[in-house]
Amino acid sequence: MAKTAAPKPLRVGLLGAGMIGATHSAAYLNMPTVKLVGVWDADPARAERLAKPHGAKVFDDRAKLLKEVDAADICLPTTLHLENIKAAAAAGKGVICEKPLGRTLADCDAAIAACKKAKVPLLVGHVVRFFPEYSALRETLLNGKIGEPAMLRLRRVVCAPGPRGAWYWDFAASGGCVFDTAIHDLDWLLWTMGRPKTVYGVGRRDADSLQDLALITITWPEGAIAHLESSWCHDSFATSFEVAGSEGLVEYDMYDSAAVRVAPTGQAAAASGKTVPESPLAKSPYQAELEHFVAVLRGEAQPIITPEEAREAVELALVCLDAVRTRAVIELPAAKNAARKPAAKQAAGKKKAALGARHPE
Ligand SMILES: NC(=O)c1ccc[n+]([C@@H]2O[C@H](COP(=O)([O-])OP(=O)(O)OC[C@H]3O[C@@H](n4cnc5c(N)ncnc54)[C@H](O)[C@@H]3O)[C@@H](O)[C@H]2O)c1
């Protein structure tokens, strides 16, 4: 029988060769479905470092790179996302963009509109949806295994990202630990619990040392309460969660579960280009995310995240910043276009049917 030819690798151009660009580039090395064609960065040495193992070209002209690819992978500082999404969309290329989608809602709206107008997919890298622990927690809640969720405690702490003077130190550019880093948990909460009702928070920020820290409380109309700890004051990266429901408890701490962990800090992190944790034993969630994006771009999968959902994560992160700044309890306005699926509470009501279908035990 004649063999069906494998589809040609998707030709990807990497825009941005910093920390997360290096993580994506490393993932592409393990993905036969992708050919990294070229890298574009203001710093050619960084671009060269990532291009070399792929035999890819370094481009000093973004337009030229965009001409040669099927998709653009945007790993640039957050305030540059919009301009680069627009350029890729105008060139008719699919877009994979790191989170947050934009620093403002106006940027998010313009990015979404540009991709809609050009009829190109826009996929945003909310990678926590691809961490097995966090997707397992979501499944546990949606299947009603611990009843109605009552209290969700999520922690995500890391050292100050980037060397002194990097764009992360400019609050207007990065939004600090809440906007840049806790947005992962905010997206997961929106994805799993639906749209919250209120947000309250306290925090502090020392711009000179980039010591940035916040404790945020979020409530849902059904009664659940989440407590987020977000910090850029720690030595190294750490995440954990604890979720209590009417019928049980789920707990996770990355320091308890990884058999082998690699998490360089300080100078070593700068040298390796990594402040995200990795395990040499497990498939990188970044690779799983990029594989999913490739499948979506090829029409083989429905996107796990829509651009509107990525916008809603930005909206919630901005509300959290307002709450921390004003020390007021902020009520979220009604959803712009009620894009959210039912929250865990409603899913818990369907527990028996769902469990019967998915867990025959
Ligand atoms: N999903 C995740 O876990 C995760 C982790 C880290 C960062 N991020 C996001 O990824 C994005 C990039 O973050 P990073 O940590 O890689 O930043 P970084 O500072 O390490 O890298 C940014 C790169 O962009 C280049 N650059 C800056 N301005 C440029 C310009 N005008 N033209 C061309 N190149 C330019 C820099 O030279 C640098 O190489 C941010 O939006 C950040 O929030 C996501």
The ligand as an SDF file (V2000), in Angstrom:
LIG
                    3D

 44 48  0  0  0  0  0  0  0  0999 V2000
    4.5060   31.8700   28.8300 N   0  0  0  0  0  0  0  0  0  0  0  0
    5.4470   32.0860   29.7130 C   0  0  0  0  0  0  0  0  0  0  0  0
    5.6620   31.2930   30.6350 O   0  0  0  0  0  0  0  0  0  0  0  0
    6.3100   33.3290   29.5800 C   0  0  0  0  0  0  0  0  0  0  0  0
    7.5300   33.3860   30.2830 C   0  0  0  0  0  0  0  0  0  0  0  0
    8.3160   34.5200   30.1150 C   0  0  0  0  0  0  0  0  0  0  0  0
    7.9050   35.5520   29.2970 C   0  0  0  0  0  0  0  0  0  0  0  0
    6.7010   35.5010   28.6510 N   0  0  0  0  0  0  0  0  0  0  0  0
    6.2400   36.6040   27.8110 C   0  0  0  0  0  0  0  0  0  0  0  0
    7.0300   36.5890   26.6150 O   0  0  0  0  0  0  0  0  0  0  0  0
    7.2940   37.9080   26.1710 C   0  0  0  0  0  0  0  0  0  0  0  0
    8.8080   38.1030   26.0610 C   0  0  0  0  0  0  0  0  0  0  0  0
    9.3910   37.9140   27.3380 O   0  0  0  0  0  0  0  0  0  0  0  0
   10.9440   37.4830   27.5080 P   0  0  0  0  0  0  0  0  0  0  0  0
   11.0980   37.0560   28.9290 O   0  0  0  0  0  0  0  0  0  0  0  0
   11.3650   36.5480   26.4520 O   0  0  0  0  0  0  0  0  0  0  0  0
   11.6600   38.8850   27.3220 O   0  0  0  0  0  0  0  0  0  0  0  0
   13.2260   39.0970   27.0390 P   0  0  0  0  0  0  0  0  0  0  0  0
   13.5330   40.4720   27.4740 O   0  0  0  0  0  0  0  0  0  0  0  0
   14.0220   37.9780   27.5970 O   0  0  0  0  0  0  0  0  0  0  0  0
   13.3150   38.9940   25.4560 O   0  0  0  0  0  0  0  0  0  0  0  0
   12.7670   39.9680   24.5980 C   0  0  0  0  0  0  0  0  0  0  0  0
   13.5700   39.9950   23.2930 C   0  0  0  0  0  0  0  0  0  0  0  0
   12.9690   40.9810   22.4500 O   0  0  0  0  0  0  0  0  0  0  0  0
   14.0200   41.7090   21.8140 C   0  0  0  0  0  0  0  0  0  0  0  0
   13.5170   43.0300   21.4800 N   0  0  0  0  0  0  0  0  0  0  0  0
   13.1950   44.0240   22.3380 C   0  0  0  0  0  0  0  0  0  0  0  0
   12.7310   45.0910   21.6590 N   0  0  0  0  0  0  0  0  0  0  0  0
   12.7810   44.7590   20.3330 C   0  0  0  0  0  0  0  0  0  0  0  0
   12.4220   45.4340   19.1420 C   0  0  0  0  0  0  0  0  0  0  0  0
   11.9320   46.6890   19.1580 N   0  0  0  0  0  0  0  0  0  0  0  0
   12.5860   44.7890   17.9600 N   0  0  0  0  0  0  0  0  0  0  0  0
   13.0800   43.5290   17.9200 C   0  0  0  0  0  0  0  0  0  0  0  0
   13.4510   42.8430   19.0340 N   0  0  0  0  0  0  0  0  0  0  0  0
   13.2810   43.4520   20.2240 C   0  0  0  0  0  0  0  0  0  0  0  0
   15.1570   41.7610   22.8320 C   0  0  0  0  0  0  0  0  0  0  0  0
   16.4110   41.9780   22.2180 O   0  0  0  0  0  0  0  0  0  0  0  0
   15.0430   40.3820   23.4830 C   0  0  0  0  0  0  0  0  0  0  0  0
   15.8650   39.4270   22.8570 O   0  0  0  0  0  0  0  0  0  0  0  0
    6.6130   38.8270   27.1690 C   0  0  0  0  0  0  0  0  0  0  0  0
    5.3520   39.1870   26.6940 O   0  0  0  0  0  0  0  0  0  0  0  0
    6.4810   37.9720   28.4200 C   0  0  0  0  0  0  0  0  0  0  0  0
    5.4040   38.3480   29.2470 O   0  0  0  0  0  0  0  0  0  0  0  0
    5.9230   34.3870   28.7640 C   0  0  0  0  0  0  0  0  0  0  0  0
  1  2  1  0
  2  3  2  0
  2  4  1  0
  4  5  1  0
  4 44  2  0
  5  6  2  0
  6  7  1  0
  7  8  2  0
  8  9  1  0
  8 44  1  0
  9 10  1  0
  9 42  1  0
 10 11  1  0
 11 12  1  0
 11 40  1  0
 12 13  1  0
 13 14  1  0
 14 15  2  0
 14 16  1  0
 14 17  1  0
 17 18  1  0
 18 19  2  0
 18 20  1  0
 18 21  1  0
 21 22  1  0
 22 23  1  0
 23 24  1  0
 23 38  1  0
 24 25  1  0
 25 26  1  0
 25 36  1  0
 26 27  1  0
 26 35  1  0
 27 28  2  0
 28 29  1  0
 29 30  1  0
 29 35  2  0
 30 31  1  0
 30 32  2  0
 32 33  1  0
 33 34  2  0
 34 35  1  0
 36 37  1  0
 36 38  1  0
 38 39  1  0
 40 41  1  0
 40 42  1  0
 42 43  1  0
M  CHG  2   8   1  16  -1
M  END
$$$$
